[in-house]
Amino acid sequence: MRVVRQNSCWSARGTLGTGVTTALASGAAAVGLFCYPLLQETGGAGGAILVTALVPAAGALVATVIRWDPERDPAPTAPAAGGRR
């Protein structure tokens, strides 16, 4: 049986990215839960729904405009242990 050693950078990057994304999503949900009654009080139900629809639309627009292609422009990698690549 042959054991293939995986690049630890890629496996850590996947785990770290998932954790950060989950934390940011949970934080945004908490902020939205707090802000929605305030929006509803100031702008009415229609205004609150409009704002909660526009915020994700703005995020989608930013994600569309700012494109990062990891295949074309990969992140720098650290040299392997022992100084060999």
Jmol script that loads the backbone (N, CA, C; Angstrom):
load data "model"
ATOM      1  N   MET A   1       0.838  -1.175   0.000  1.00  0.00           N
ATOM      2  CA  MET A   1       0.000   0.000   0.000  1.00  0.00           C
ATOM      3  C   MET A   1       0.884   1.238   0.000  1.00  0.00           C
ATOM      4  N   ARG A   2       0.597   2.133  -0.907  1.00  0.00           N
ATOM      5  CA  ARG A   2       1.395   3.350  -1.035  1.00  0.00           C
ATOM      6  C   ARG A   2       0.627   4.528  -0.441  1.00  0.00           C
ATOM      7  N   VAL A   3       1.282   5.273   0.433  1.00  0.00           N
ATOM      8  CA  VAL A   3       0.655   6.434   1.062  1.00  0.00           C
ATOM      9  C   VAL A   3       1.144   7.681   0.338  1.00  0.00           C
ATOM     10  N   VAL A   4       0.214   8.481  -0.141  1.00  0.00           N
ATOM     11  CA  VAL A   4       0.556   9.714  -0.831  1.00  0.00           C
ATOM     12  C   VAL A   4       0.409  10.863   0.150  1.00  0.00           C
ATOM     13  N   ARG A   5       1.468  11.630   0.290  1.00  0.00           N
ATOM     14  CA  ARG A   5       1.439  12.761   1.211  1.00  0.00           C
ATOM     15  C   ARG A   5       0.786  13.949   0.520  1.00  0.00           C
ATOM     16  N   GLN A   6      -0.212  14.502   1.152  1.00  0.00           N
ATOM     17  CA  GLN A   6      -0.898  15.653   0.582  1.00  0.00           C
ATOM     18  C   GLN A   6      -0.226  16.927   1.039  1.00  0.00           C
ATOM     19  N   ASN A   7      -0.360  17.949   0.221  1.00  0.00           N
ATOM     20  CA  ASN A   7       0.171  19.253   0.575  1.00  0.00           C
ATOM     21  C   ASN A   7      -0.680  19.812   1.709  1.00  0.00           C
ATOM     22  N   SER A   8      -0.084  19.992   2.867  1.00  0.00           N
ATOM     23  CA  SER A   8      -0.839  20.428   4.039  1.00  0.00           C
ATOM     24  C   SER A   8      -1.395  21.830   3.859  1.00  0.00           C
ATOM     25  N   CYS A   9      -0.783  22.647   3.036  1.00  0.00           N
ATOM     26  CA  CYS A   9      -1.264  24.002   2.808  1.00  0.00           C
ATOM     27  C   CYS A   9      -2.666  23.983   2.204  1.00  0.00           C
ATOM     28  N   TRP A  10      -2.899  23.108   1.224  1.00  0.00           N
ATOM     29  CA  TRP A  10      -4.218  23.069   0.583  1.00  0.00           C
ATOM     30  C   TRP A  10      -5.275  22.564   1.528  1.00  0.00           C
ATOM     31  N   SER A  11      -4.972  21.545   2.326  1.00  0.00           N
ATOM     32  CA  SER A  11      -5.987  21.026   3.227  1.00  0.00           C
ATOM     33  C   SER A  11      -6.299  22.029   4.332  1.00  0.00           C
ATOM     34  N   ALA A  12      -5.296  22.743   4.830  1.00  0.00           N
ATOM     35  CA  ALA A  12      -5.553  23.760   5.847  1.00  0.00           C
ATOM     36  C   ALA A  12      -6.315  24.934   5.249  1.00  0.00           C
ATOM     37  N   ARG A  13      -6.006  25.274   4.024  1.00  0.00           N
ATOM     38  CA  ARG A  13      -6.678  26.394   3.375  1.00  0.00           C
ATOM     39  C   ARG A  13      -8.164  26.100   3.212  1.00  0.00           C
ATOM     40  N   GLY A  14      -8.503  24.885   2.856  1.00  0.00           N
ATOM     41  CA  GLY A  14      -9.912  24.534   2.715  1.00  0.00           C
ATOM     42  C   GLY A  14     -10.640  24.588   4.039  1.00  0.00           C
ATOM     43  N   THR A  15     -10.011  24.090   5.089  1.00  0.00           N
ATOM     44  CA  THR A  15     -10.624  24.099   6.416  1.00  0.00           C
ATOM     45  C   THR A  15     -10.735  25.515   6.947  1.00  0.00           C
ATOM     46  N   LEU A  16      -9.699  26.299   6.784  1.00  0.00           N
ATOM     47  CA  LEU A  16      -9.709  27.674   7.277  1.00  0.00           C
ATOM     48  C   LEU A  16     -10.740  28.502   6.536  1.00  0.00           C
ATOM     49  N   GLY A  17     -10.806  28.362   5.233  1.00  0.00           N
ATOM     50  CA  GLY A  17     -11.779  29.132   4.459  1.00  0.00           C
ATOM     51  C   GLY A  17     -13.202  28.791   4.823  1.00  0.00           C
ATOM     52  N   THR A  18     -13.478  27.526   5.068  1.00  0.00           N
ATOM     53  CA  THR A  18     -14.822  27.117   5.459  1.00  0.00           C
ATOM     54  C   THR A  18     -15.178  27.687   6.823  1.00  0.00           C
ATOM     55  N   GLY A  19     -14.253  27.655   7.745  1.00  0.00           N
ATOM     56  CA  GLY A  19     -14.508  28.194   9.084  1.00  0.00           C
ATOM     57  C   GLY A  19     -14.731  29.691   9.075  1.00  0.00           C
ATOM     58  N   VAL A  20     -13.914  30.412   8.322  1.00  0.00           N
ATOM     59  CA  VAL A  20     -14.057  31.862   8.240  1.00  0.00           C
ATOM     60  C   VAL A  20     -15.385  32.222   7.583  1.00  0.00           C
ATOM     61  N   THR A  21     -15.738  31.525   6.517  1.00  0.00           N
ATOM     62  CA  THR A  21     -16.999  31.791   5.837  1.00  0.00           C
ATOM     63  C   THR A  21     -18.181  31.527   6.755  1.00  0.00           C
ATOM     64  N   THR A  22     -18.136  30.446   7.505  1.00  0.00           N
ATOM     65  CA  THR A  22     -19.214  30.128   8.438  1.00  0.00           C
ATOM     66  C   THR A  22     -19.327  31.187   9.529  1.00  0.00           C
ATOM     67  N   ALA A  23     -18.191  31.632  10.052  1.00  0.00           N
ATOM     68  CA  ALA A  23     -18.200  32.655  11.099  1.00  0.00           C
ATOM     69  C   ALA A  23     -18.769  33.969  10.572  1.00  0.00           C
ATOM     70  N   LEU A  24     -18.365  34.360   9.371  1.00  0.00           N
ATOM     71  CA  LEU A  24     -18.882  35.606   8.796  1.00  0.00           C
ATOM     72  C   LEU A  24     -20.384  35.518   8.517  1.00  0.00           C
ATOM     73  N   ALA A  25     -20.835  34.373   8.038  1.00  0.00           N
ATOM     74  CA  ALA A  25     -22.258  34.207   7.769  1.00  0.00           C
ATOM     75  C   ALA A  25     -23.065  34.253   9.067  1.00  0.00           C
ATOM     76  N   SER A  26     -22.558  33.639  10.114  1.00  0.00           N
ATOM     77  CA  SER A  26     -23.257  33.670  11.400  1.00  0.00           C
ATOM     78  C   SER A  26     -23.286  35.085  11.974  1.00  0.00           C
ATOM     79  N   GLY A  27     -22.188  35.804  11.837  1.00  0.00           N
ATOM     80  CA  GLY A  27     -22.149  37.194  12.306  1.00  0.00           C
ATOM     81  C   GLY A  27     -23.112  38.077  11.532  1.00  0.00           C
ATOM     82  N   ALA A  28     -23.174  37.892  10.222  1.00  0.00           N
ATOM     83  CA  ALA A  28     -24.093  38.676   9.403  1.00  0.00           C
ATOM     84  C   ALA A  28     -25.546  38.353   9.740  1.00  0.00           C
ATOM     85  N   ALA A  29     -25.826  37.093  10.033  1.00  0.00           N
ATOM     86  CA  ALA A  29     -27.189  36.713  10.427  1.00  0.00           C
ATOM     87  C   ALA A  29     -27.566  37.372  11.752  1.00  0.00           C
ATOM     88  N   ALA A  30     -26.642  37.439  12.688  1.00  0.00           N
ATOM     89  CA  ALA A  30     -26.918  38.082  13.973  1.00  0.00           C
ATOM     90  C   ALA A  30     -27.157  39.581  13.798  1.00  0.00           C
ATOM     91  N   VAL A  31     -26.356  40.225  12.951  1.00  0.00           N
ATOM     92  CA  VAL A  31     -26.546  41.652  12.690  1.00  0.00           C
ATOM     93  C   VAL A  31     -27.897  41.891  12.018  1.00  0.00           C
ATOM     94  N   GLY A  32     -28.248  41.058  11.058  1.00  0.00           N
ATOM     95  CA  GLY A  32     -29.533  41.189  10.391  1.00  0.00           C
ATOM     96  C   GLY A  32     -30.697  40.982  11.335  1.00  0.00           C
ATOM     97  N   LEU A  33     -30.569  40.030  12.237  1.00  0.00           N
ATOM     98  CA  LEU A  33     -31.613  39.765  13.215  1.00  0.00           C
ATOM     99  C   LEU A  33     -31.806  40.962  14.139  1.00  0.00           C
ATOM    100  N   PHE A  34     -30.727  41.635  14.468  1.00  0.00           N
ATOM    101  CA  PHE A  34     -30.803  42.816  15.322  1.00  0.00           C
ATOM    102  C   PHE A  34     -31.340  44.026  14.558  1.00  0.00           C
ATOM    103  N   CYS A  35     -30.907  44.198  13.309  1.00  0.00           N
ATOM    104  CA  CYS A  35     -31.247  45.406  12.544  1.00  0.00           C
ATOM    105  C   CYS A  35     -32.629  45.370  11.904  1.00  0.00           C
ATOM    106  N   TYR A  36     -33.183  44.217  11.649  1.00  0.00           N
ATOM    107  CA  TYR A  36     -34.465  44.149  10.947  1.00  0.00           C
ATOM    108  C   TYR A  36     -35.585  44.873  11.690  1.00  0.00           C
ATOM    109  N   PRO A  37     -35.744  44.686  13.005  1.00  0.00           N
ATOM    110  CA  PRO A  37     -36.804  45.445  13.687  1.00  0.00           C
ATOM    111  C   PRO A  37     -36.574  46.955  13.642  1.00  0.00           C
ATOM    112  N   LEU A  38     -35.304  47.357  13.675  1.00  0.00           N
ATOM    113  CA  LEU A  38     -35.010  48.788  13.574  1.00  0.00           C
ATOM    114  C   LEU A  38     -35.385  49.327  12.190  1.00  0.00           C
ATOM    115  N   LEU A  39     -35.068  48.559  11.159  1.00  0.00           N
ATOM    116  CA  LEU A  39     -35.446  48.957   9.802  1.00  0.00           C
ATOM    117  C   LEU A  39     -36.962  48.993   9.638  1.00  0.00           C
ATOM    118  N   GLN A  40     -37.627  48.048  10.207  1.00  0.00           N
ATOM    119  CA  GLN A  40     -39.081  47.978  10.092  1.00  0.00           C
ATOM    120  C   GLN A  40     -39.732  49.148  10.831  1.00  0.00           C
ATOM    121  N   GLU A  41     -39.138  49.556  11.935  1.00  0.00           N
ATOM    122  CA  GLU A  41     -39.677  50.680  12.696  1.00  0.00           C
ATOM    123  C   GLU A  41     -39.490  52.002  11.964  1.00  0.00           C
ATOM    124  N   THR A  42     -38.344  52.161  11.294  1.00  0.00           N
ATOM    125  CA  THR A  42     -38.079  53.436  10.623  1.00  0.00           C
ATOM    126  C   THR A  42     -38.659  53.510   9.216  1.00  0.00           C
ATOM    127  N   GLY A  43     -38.627  52.431   8.471  1.00  0.00           N
ATOM    128  CA  GLY A  43     -39.066  52.493   7.079  1.00  0.00           C
ATOM    129  C   GLY A  43     -40.307  51.699   6.765  1.00  0.00           C
ATOM    130  N   GLY A  44     -40.904  51.099   7.771  1.00  0.00           N
ATOM    131  CA  GLY A  44     -42.073  50.268   7.526  1.00  0.00           C
ATOM    132  C   GLY A  44     -41.660  48.893   7.014  1.00  0.00           C
ATOM    133  N   ALA A  45     -42.655  48.043   6.832  1.00  0.00           N
ATOM    134  CA  ALA A  45     -42.372  46.671   6.396  1.00  0.00           C
ATOM    135  C   ALA A  45     -41.789  46.654   4.986  1.00  0.00           C
ATOM    136  N   GLY A  46     -42.334  47.481   4.101  1.00  0.00           N
ATOM    137  CA  GLY A  46     -41.831  47.522   2.719  1.00  0.00           C
ATOM    138  C   GLY A  46     -40.401  48.016   2.639  1.00  0.00           C
ATOM    139  N   GLY A  47     -40.065  49.025   3.423  1.00  0.00           N
ATOM    140  CA  GLY A  47     -38.694  49.545   3.436  1.00  0.00           C
ATOM    141  C   GLY A  47     -37.700  48.538   3.986  1.00  0.00           C
ATOM    142  N   ALA A  48     -38.105  47.820   5.029  1.00  0.00           N
ATOM    143  CA  ALA A  48     -37.218  46.812   5.614  1.00  0.00           C
ATOM    144  C   ALA A  48     -36.966  45.679   4.631  1.00  0.00           C
ATOM    145  N   ILE A  49     -38.002  45.250   3.944  1.00  0.00           N
ATOM    146  CA  ILE A  49     -37.837  44.179   2.954  1.00  0.00           C
ATOM    147  C   ILE A  49     -36.994  44.655   1.779  1.00  0.00           C
ATOM    148  N   LEU A  50     -37.182  45.914   1.368  1.00  0.00           N
ATOM    149  CA  LEU A  50     -36.379  46.464   0.276  1.00  0.00           C
ATOM    150  C   LEU A  50     -34.895  46.492   0.647  1.00  0.00           C
ATOM    151  N   VAL A  51     -34.592  46.937   1.848  1.00  0.00           N
ATOM    152  CA  VAL A  51     -33.184  46.990   2.279  1.00  0.00           C
ATOM    153  C   VAL A  51     -32.603  45.584   2.368  1.00  0.00           C
ATOM    154  N   THR A  52     -33.364  44.640   2.914  1.00  0.00           N
ATOM    155  CA  THR A  52     -32.842  43.278   3.029  1.00  0.00           C
ATOM    156  C   THR A  52     -32.722  42.598   1.671  1.00  0.00           C
ATOM    157  N   ALA A  53     -33.392  43.105   0.660  1.00  0.00           N
ATOM    158  CA  ALA A  53     -33.212  42.579  -0.699  1.00  0.00           C
ATOM    159  C   ALA A  53     -32.035  43.250  -1.401  1.00  0.00           C
ATOM    160  N   LEU A  54     -31.808  44.543  -1.119  1.00  0.00           N
ATOM    161  CA  LEU A  54     -30.736  45.277  -1.799  1.00  0.00           C
ATOM    162  C   LEU A  54     -29.345  44.913  -1.283  1.00  0.00           C
ATOM    163  N   VAL A  55     -29.229  44.577  -0.018  1.00  0.00           N
ATOM    164  CA  VAL A  55     -27.900  44.262   0.538  1.00  0.00           C
ATOM    165  C   VAL A  55     -27.294  43.023  -0.127  1.00  0.00           C
ATOM    166  N   PRO A  56     -28.008  41.896  -0.253  1.00  0.00           N
ATOM    167  CA  PRO A  56     -27.419  40.759  -0.966  1.00  0.00           C
ATOM    168  C   PRO A  56     -27.206  41.041  -2.452  1.00  0.00           C
ATOM    169  N   ALA A  57     -28.084  41.870  -3.044  1.00  0.00           N
ATOM    170  CA  ALA A  57     -27.901  42.221  -4.452  1.00  0.00           C
ATOM    171  C   ALA A  57     -26.610  43.020  -4.638  1.00  0.00           C
ATOM    172  N   ALA A  58     -26.314  43.909  -3.706  1.00  0.00           N
ATOM    173  CA  ALA A  58     -25.061  44.671  -3.773  1.00  0.00           C
ATOM    174  C   ALA A  58     -23.864  43.737  -3.610  1.00  0.00           C
ATOM    175  N   GLY A  59     -23.979  42.760  -2.713  1.00  0.00           N
ATOM    176  CA  GLY A  59     -22.903  41.774  -2.542  1.00  0.00           C
ATOM    177  C   GLY A  59     -22.681  40.954  -3.796  1.00  0.00           C
ATOM    178  N   ALA A  60     -23.766  40.569  -4.451  1.00  0.00           N
ATOM    179  CA  ALA A  60     -23.647  39.805  -5.701  1.00  0.00           C
ATOM    180  C   ALA A  60     -22.999  40.655  -6.788  1.00  0.00           C
ATOM    181  N   LEU A  61     -23.341  41.931  -6.836  1.00  0.00           N
ATOM    182  CA  LEU A  61     -22.731  42.831  -7.822  1.00  0.00           C
ATOM    183  C   LEU A  61     -21.234  42.974  -7.580  1.00  0.00           C
ATOM    184  N   VAL A  62     -20.851  43.139  -6.333  1.00  0.00           N
ATOM    185  CA  VAL A  62     -19.419  43.251  -6.003  1.00  0.00           C
ATOM    186  C   VAL A  62     -18.691  41.960  -6.350  1.00  0.00           C
ATOM    187  N   ALA A  63     -19.288  40.816  -6.037  1.00  0.00           N
ATOM    188  CA  ALA A  63     -18.655  39.531  -6.348  1.00  0.00           C
ATOM    189  C   ALA A  63     -18.536  39.308  -7.849  1.00  0.00           C
ATOM    190  N   THR A  64     -19.456  39.874  -8.622  1.00  0.00           N
ATOM    191  CA  THR A  64     -19.398  39.745 -10.073  1.00  0.00           C
ATOM    192  C   THR A  64     -18.325  40.660 -10.662  1.00  0.00           C
ATOM    193  N   VAL A  65     -18.210  41.857 -10.116  1.00  0.00           N
ATOM    194  CA  VAL A  65     -17.249  42.832 -10.645  1.00  0.00           C
ATOM    195  C   VAL A  65     -15.819  42.432 -10.279  1.00  0.00           C
ATOM    196  N   ILE A  66     -15.600  42.029  -9.045  1.00  0.00           N
ATOM    197  CA  ILE A  66     -14.263  41.635  -8.585  1.00  0.00           C
ATOM    198  C   ILE A  66     -14.121  40.143  -8.818  1.00  0.00           C
ATOM    199  N   ARG A  67     -13.424  39.766  -9.857  1.00  0.00           N
ATOM    200  CA  ARG A  67     -13.240  38.351 -10.190  1.00  0.00           C
ATOM    201  C   ARG A  67     -11.815  37.933  -9.844  1.00  0.00           C
ATOM    202  N   TRP A  68     -11.711  36.800  -9.191  1.00  0.00           N
ATOM    203  CA  TRP A  68     -10.409  36.215  -8.899  1.00  0.00           C
ATOM    204  C   TRP A  68     -10.449  34.782  -9.380  1.00  0.00           C
ATOM    205  N   ASP A  69      -9.586  34.470 -10.302  1.00  0.00           N
ATOM    206  CA  ASP A  69      -9.524  33.131 -10.868  1.00  0.00           C
ATOM    207  C   ASP A  69      -8.284  32.446 -10.313  1.00  0.00           C
ATOM    208  N   PRO A  70      -8.434  31.492  -9.388  1.00  0.00           N
ATOM    209  CA  PRO A  70      -7.258  30.865  -8.785  1.00  0.00           C
ATOM    210  C   PRO A  70      -6.421  30.066  -9.776  1.00  0.00           C
ATOM    211  N   GLU A  71      -7.007  29.635 -10.885  1.00  0.00           N
ATOM    212  CA  GLU A  71      -6.233  28.907 -11.897  1.00  0.00           C
ATOM    213  C   GLU A  71      -5.323  29.854 -12.673  1.00  0.00           C
ATOM    214  N   ARG A  72      -5.774  31.067 -12.868  1.00  0.00           N
ATOM    215  CA  ARG A  72      -5.001  32.038 -13.623  1.00  0.00           C
ATOM    216  C   ARG A  72      -4.003  32.766 -12.729  1.00  0.00           C
ATOM    217  N   ASP A  73      -4.407  33.100 -11.508  1.00  0.00           N
ATOM    218  CA  ASP A  73      -3.577  33.874 -10.601  1.00  0.00           C
ATOM    219  C   ASP A  73      -3.534  33.173  -9.241  1.00  0.00           C
ATOM    220  N   PRO A  74      -2.770  32.089  -9.118  1.00  0.00           N
ATOM    221  CA  PRO A  74      -2.782  31.329  -7.866  1.00  0.00           C
ATOM    222  C   PRO A  74      -2.103  32.084  -6.731  1.00  0.00           C
ATOM    223  N   ALA A  75      -2.494  31.736  -5.526  1.00  0.00           N
ATOM    224  CA  ALA A  75      -1.869  32.315  -4.347  1.00  0.00           C
ATOM    225  C   ALA A  75      -0.445  31.770  -4.228  1.00  0.00           C
ATOM    226  N   PRO A  76       0.463  32.557  -3.671  1.00  0.00           N
ATOM    227  CA  PRO A  76       1.837  32.059  -3.520  1.00  0.00           C
ATOM    228  C   PRO A  76       1.872  30.866  -2.569  1.00  0.00           C
ATOM    229  N   THR A  77       2.748  29.932  -2.866  1.00  0.00           N
ATOM    230  CA  THR A  77       2.867  28.742  -2.018  1.00  0.00           C
ATOM    231  C   THR A  77       4.199  28.761  -1.291  1.00  0.00           C
ATOM    232  N   ALA A  78       4.198  28.188  -0.121  1.00  0.00           N
ATOM    233  CA  ALA A  78       5.419  28.094   0.672  1.00  0.00           C
ATOM    234  C   ALA A  78       6.229  26.897   0.195  1.00  0.00           C
ATOM    235  N   PRO A  79       7.557  26.975   0.299  1.00  0.00           N
ATOM    236  CA  PRO A  79       8.368  25.813  -0.100  1.00  0.00           C
ATOM    237  C   PRO A  79       8.100  24.639   0.839  1.00  0.00           C
ATOM    238  N   ALA A  80       8.268  23.450   0.316  1.00  0.00           N
ATOM    239  CA  ALA A  80       8.034  22.228   1.094  1.00  0.00           C
ATOM    240  C   ALA A  80       9.121  22.080   2.160  1.00  0.00           C
ATOM    241  N   ALA A  81       8.892  21.186   3.078  1.00  0.00           N
ATOM    242  CA  ALA A  81       9.879  20.946   4.136  1.00  0.00           C
ATOM    243  C   ALA A  81      11.188  20.481   3.527  1.00  0.00           C
ATOM    244  N   GLY A  82      12.275  20.975   4.030  1.00  0.00           N
ATOM    245  CA  GLY A  82      13.594  20.592   3.515  1.00  0.00           C
ATOM    246  C   GLY A  82      14.069  21.541   2.430  1.00  0.00           C
ATOM    247  N   GLY A  83      13.275  22.558   2.110  1.00  0.00           N
ATOM    248  CA  GLY A  83      13.686  23.538   1.131  1.00  0.00           C
ATOM    249  C   GLY A  83      13.482  23.125  -0.304  1.00  0.00           C
ATOM    250  N   ARG A  84      12.914  21.948  -0.574  1.00  0.00           N
ATOM    251  CA  ARG A  84      12.668  21.508  -1.940  1.00  0.00           C
ATOM    252  C   ARG A  84      11.247  21.844  -2.354  1.00  0.00           C
ATOM    253  N   ARG A  85      11.057  22.063  -3.631  1.00  0.00           N
ATOM    254  CA  ARG A  85       9.709  22.333  -4.143  1.00  0.00           C
ATOM    255  C   ARG A  85       9.203  21.177  -4.921  1.00  0.00           C
TER     256      ARG A  85
END
end "model"
wireframe off; spacefill off
backbone 0.3
color backbone group
